[in-house]
């Protein structure tokens, strides 16, 4: 018995099963299924994961007048969807609109629609894509969270509020909240602590471009907080204290300051980005103390500014007490200003197993001062005291954005020459055109040179991607 290969077996399933299948798709992909057949025509309208995103309608590269028309089409789409929605519960609703002031009634109706259907994950983003993340100006919230959200908030497990003001004293109704993301708003530490105390199950807190924080201090035992992200927030005194929560993930992006992360033995992953720092200063002591607080982290990401500053403290060669990092990601330009910092990190991570060198644009300080004199042309080849991790534990090296520049080749030659335990080297060749017209083909030719380098490991596999 033969089966016709053109038979659409999925479309012949009951509508109840098709709804479940569509539930695994994004809202945009679920909407696209309406063109598959008559059976699929209205399946997506019962989606329980709903995303009203103006970016699907409004083209940022078109004139403002066109964008106004496109935004009106977007709002009409949301109106019709809500009017025809038949389900009593939804799991996820995301709303992104950069001009909510023109449609306040519609914004409130959408949010109230979500709350009345016991939404579990609510994301409201009213930030404007023209706002620059690194700019100093702060923008007032474009929308205020309606009171029904607090009244029906017991089902909420995840909440995202970007450029959306709120009343922190009403967060006590969010008793099931586990994830909170706040961005582009004015908020002080009193409100942050009120939220943490009102939401006993909160495990993840993310703050992006928030301001009115004098110093960031969380000092309260018993909190369940496991993930903390502080992203480009305006902290007046550049001081961060975390004592009480046992974090597993910590990410900080902003200016170099004083950090005090107390008893973080559960930490697994940390990311440090100080690329907004405007001037070189010998404040490596702050970064060394931060590294010591991140002692338990298995995965660590650091930026170019970190690499330039960290050796300027009391320990220019590396931490006296090493850290337990097994996977190190360096976001770097592989500029000579970063050389001492790269060696500093290799010496400070004696158990390192994986090293990723992510090459890209970086904030290179013109006034940089090296912690000790060195010849950049001989830094990776002469008078070497090879790091313990390079000779004994380093198994894999990944290079992203490889162009085969001199500094890149010198670092790789060093790692291959002394990497007795290395098992793989992955070179991901850049697709960017060079300043002198270099192409990907040119970079691929440079990558072939690496194959000829002396290799300490007999088990090494090199992939050029």
Secondary structure, 3 states (H helix, E strand, C coil): CCCCCCCCCCCCCCHHHHHHHHCCCCHHHHHHHHHCCHHHCCHHHHCCEEEEEHHHCCCCCCCHHHHHHHHHHHHHHHHHHHHHCCCCCCCEEEEECCCHHHHHHHHHHHHHHHHHCCCCEEEEECCCCCCCCCCCCCCCCCEECCHHHHHCHHHCCEEEEECEECCHHHHHHCCCCCEEEEECCECCHHHHHHHHHHCCCCCEEEEECCECECCEEEECCCCCCCEEEEECCCECCCEEEEECCCCCEEEEECCCCEEEECCCCCCCEEEEECCCCCCCCCCHHHHHHHHHHCCCCCEEEECHHHHHHHHHCCCCCCCCCCCCCCEEEEEECCCHHHHHHHHHHHHHCCCCCEEEEEECCCCCCCCCCCCCCCCCCCCCCCCCCCCHHHHHCCCEEEEEEECCCHHHHHHHHHHHHHCCCCCEEEEEECCCCCCCCCCHHHHHHHHHHHCCCCCCCCCCEEEEC
